Amino acid sequence: MKIITVCGSLKFYKEMMEVTEKMELKGNCMLVPIYNPSKPNKDDFTEEEALMLDKMHKERIKLADAILVVNVDNYIGNSTKSEIEFAKSLNKEILYYTDLF
């Protein structure tokens, strides 16, 4: 079993949840970002809230053995790029949605 943090644009939240289910059914413990349908973009949060969400997501990455980047149509935004770099700095395994499914 691996602990895996899911990373990617929340505009792909549906795909994030689908891949999370598949990965859990393979015996992995999946950590996912919070999602509020009434606030689908980071711009919908105050600056303080957005910073807290980012900090908590980095804590999920620290806890994980790996991250899974949900890169639908090979899209990786700036926030996800920074999460990948953070995970690399911690020597975490990087998995990509497009490579797995």
VENQUIJO-V33560 format. One line per field, one symbol per residue. phi: phi as a letter, one per 20 degrees, with the letter a starting at -180 (. if undefined). psi: psi as a letter, one per 40 degrees, with the letter a starting at -180 (. if undefined). burial: I if it has 9 or more other C-alpha atoms within 8 Angstrom, else O. A space follows every 50 residues. Layout:
phi = ???
psi = ???
burial = ???
This chain:
phi = .deceecqfffdfgfffffffffffeneeddcffbcgfcfcgfedfffff fffffffffffffeebddeedglmecefffgffffffffemefdddgfee c
psi = hihhhhiiheefddddddddddddeeeihhhiiihhdegeideeiidddd dddddddddddddidiihhgghffhhiddddddddddddefihhihdddd .
burial = OIIIIIIIIOOIIOIIOOIIOOIIOOOIIIIOOOOOOOIIOOOOIOOOOI OOOOOOIIOIIOOIIIIIIIIIOOOIOOOIIOIIOIIIOOOIIIIIIIOO O
